[in-house]
């Protein structure tokens, strides 16, 4: 059997053997969707010039059979190009052999420019919407874009604004990019100017559009509005309705035409009301602009290109108030060269008075032209081709080489989890001199759990994300898998990692590559086999002990043996304390030489980096279909508007769609469409939910599958989707996706389409039609029907009988023994001991599931999901108000801590991962003896980890629930430490102990175990108490001593400490 062709594997297998052919030019526009944009303009210039007649032109397309793709190329030139299908073997061959590579976007993640290839990225628009690193709420969106940009030899920029965004905050090319930015205009705008010069308005006529050549063309070009590219129906219905308003109002006055985003095009072209005015997706936008008399757009950068025509621009941005919050714009509305209008009626009114109104925007129009299209003269393509292919310069072509005088540092910091290594890394990078160093951080795409840590990074830092699967040959993958399983580096395919590092880092050579984590065999290989001039790796702990550590029967850091073997590829192995250096030098002597060893203590900061808040605190989700309770409607232009902008009367049959809602000073307002036309904001009290009345019902005889990427509920009765409640369901689609579903009927309701489905083995109910895919007709096909039923019988599994969504809080019974990862009857459910859970706490729930008469309660502690509990283990329900009050538990604890402080009650604290080597069990036992001796005191433990349940159980066992609190992960430990008296650090081994240093800097008296790193920090007891041995009696004596001698020790000088560390950092970076 033939295996499926895999472009990545084929590309990798032949990467080094395929030779580059000097006369091949490969073009790719919009991932092969069309032959358009600046790549088209460059092709048209090259192909008519005699000196380039030997060039072979390869165009990448998704479907070679689509003849419309050639619509923008004159018939006389079509023989000069060859079409290849994207991701075919032929495509990969050309990607490996073409000397010139031209795209307006990015090549795929497995592409890695070869030596000798020339990569030209034309990009696809002047930035209006924020992009790249400027999108604070989309960390990781830069992945493949930045990787591609850094590989380019030439990046085309139309203006100084675009150059600034890509060099600066948007993609941070400054100091790292080795190619050239050619600021000279956009080749694609040549198509507008040249077509306009010879324009007889025939292009749009020739493609079959219904228009009157004697009338001006008004063309609407909206940008993409949807989030789900598979279901753009809402965008379509609004588009059709609003275009109809313009068509009716301006019949015989304007030709109303539309060119939509590719995501929407295939849906739109099927609609009978719009097909006659829809410009085909294959037609180049800039050619269309040449025949456009009035442009209507929103946040599309197409308006910048249109400036060269000197013709009117109207900005129709009905969702500007939402869009700007989510995406952000680079310029203010006041600077735009046309009006910003929020309803289609305002657009129509403006069109009627266009001659008068247009003069109001002449000044900003001219200012925009000067700033954004200063190079456009119809000869941009000529200049670009002359420079790249003939090395001919031009005074209108500005060649920009970004500064590269800073020292280039590359860091791998780990996964930026909430731990000491991340805190240390944050502190170090905040202390760097960014006038001297250019800093790149190489990481995985962020996990949502640690997203805020990415946002806390210094804004000068550039993030490069590991993108795509590795480019390994089959033999290299096998060797790599062997190395991972054995930890032996003789199996490592070094050449593969050198090639991978080149792919991921775009071939950039760094002055210094630093594995700051030092824990990951996988990631250490990238740093070890990079071509950086110097390589460093950190040791944050006694790594031999870490490798040998067992937690719950597992060895989480067993792969450290592989890291040790990689030390030979690093110039320096850096410990975070002198004591740790001595420990690791002794235990790891076979892996590291004395000359490699270095020390750099952790920098300590008591300030937390500011984090931008990314919430919508005022946004309320009330989306759905409504009607008006009163026919007279008052509309506001903005959610926060104080005065009514319009009053009108609506029909009782009007369909009102709420698309957003906002709480404005306690008053709810909703953003609405009426009969698919946007009107504005109304008081939500004017609306009444329409329920889910059936508009149309159709019987069906089909079988379908459930989509797997999204979870849906199956309801016993048809839901009305009321926004103020979650309706009772039968089962979640993720738990029954193994079945085929018999679709009995589909109903269209006021809230959308629903399907009544059955698996024919016990589950019947209603589901959103969008949950279904891969339909098969079973009409008059009994054998097929039987086959589906047999499949379902064979794959039958237990499922829920009922899902409810009540919100309440409760306490758990003392006799509760187990908590479950999922309700016990479900697949992958695991049970764990519940002894550690505090019976005095309030727990909360927002979902309950029933199986065979037993109800299971989804349980949260302080808003954190902890598992599922049987309803029979709930002791009592507590009022809903308490459910809400648990949302900020730390604030409640700090309030109590302040009270204890005022009362003079001694307060001890430990900050550490909840792990065996941190020795918190010993701390609990010693503290218990302190309490039993009659001393009134409190203990707080900050941190999370594998021993959390065991420690909770220990607290209950020792009856310390009133004296000891596990506060979990605390964002800024200083908020707790500053109220404490004593810091207890009973660790069995440590790297340096950042929390210990932080506590000392805040004036807490330290009590530590007798380990080398703590002795070093406390200067053999000068700054605090060091207890001998590892038993509770010694720790108890130390705690008693602390109570007697609290003010007998000198204060730790943090400023002097940090100054010395920074001086040492400079020495290491400059060696």
VENQUIVEN-V449475 format. One line per field, one symbol per residue. ss: DSSP state (h for helix, s for strand, l for the rest). burial: 1 if it has 9 or more other C-alpha atoms within 8 Angstrom, else 0. Layout:
ss=???
burial=???
//
This chain:
ss=llllllhhhhhhhlllllllsssssssslhhhllllhhhhhhhhhhhllhhhlllsssssslllllhhhhllllhhhhhhssssslllhhhhhhhhhssssssllllllllllllllsssslllllllsllhhhllllllllhhhhhhhhhllssssllhhhhhhhhllllllllllllsssslllhhhhhhhhhhhlllllhhhhlllllllllsssssslllllllllllhhhhhhhhhhhhhhhhhllllssssslllhhhhhhhllllllhhhsllllllhhhhhllllssssllllhhhhhhhhllssssslllhhhhhhhllslllhhhllllssllhhhhhhhhhlhhhhhhhhhhhhhhhhhhhlllllllhhhhhhhhhhhlllllllsssllllllsssssslllllllhhhhhhhhhhhhlllllsssssssllllhhhhhhhhhlllllssssllllllllhhhhhhhhhhhhhllhhhllhhhhhhhhhhhlllllllsssslllllhhhhhhhhlllllsssssslllhhhhhhllsllslllllhhhhhhhhhhllssssllhhhhhhhhhhllllllhhhssslllllllllllllllllllsslllssssslllssssslllllllllssssllllllsssssssssllssssssssllssssssshhhsssllllsssssssssssssllllllssslllllllllllllslsshhhlllllsssssssssllssssssslllllssssshhhssssssllllhhhhhhhhhhhhhlllllllssslllssssslllllsssllllllllllssslllllllllsssllssssllssssssssllssssssshhhssssslhhhhhhhhhhhhhhhhhhhhhhhlllssssssllllhhhlhhhhhhhhhhhhhllllsssssslllllhhhhhhhhhhllllllssssslllllhhhhllllssssllllllllhhhhhhhhlllsssssllhhhhhhllllllssssllllhhhhhhhhhhhhhlllllllllhhhhhhhhhhhhhhhhhl
burial=000000101111110001010011111111111111111111111110000000011111110100001011000011001011110110111111111111111100010010001111111001111101101000100111111111111111111111101111111111111011111111111111111100100001100010000011111111100000000100111101111011100100011111111001101110000111111011110111111111111111101111110011111110000011001110000001111111110111010000001100110111011011111101111111111000000000110001010111111111011100111111111000000011111110010001101111110011011110001110011011011100111011100111111111111001111111111110011111110111111111111101111010001010111111111001111111111110111001101100011111111100000000000000100111111100101111101000010010000001111111111100011111111111111110011111110100100011111110000111110000111001011111110110111111111111101111111110011111101110100100000010011011000000111111101111111001011111110100101001110000011111111110001111111100001111101110110101100100000001001101100011111111111001110111111111100000111111110111101111110001100111100000010110111111111111111101111111011111111011111100101111100001011101110100000010000000010011011000000
//
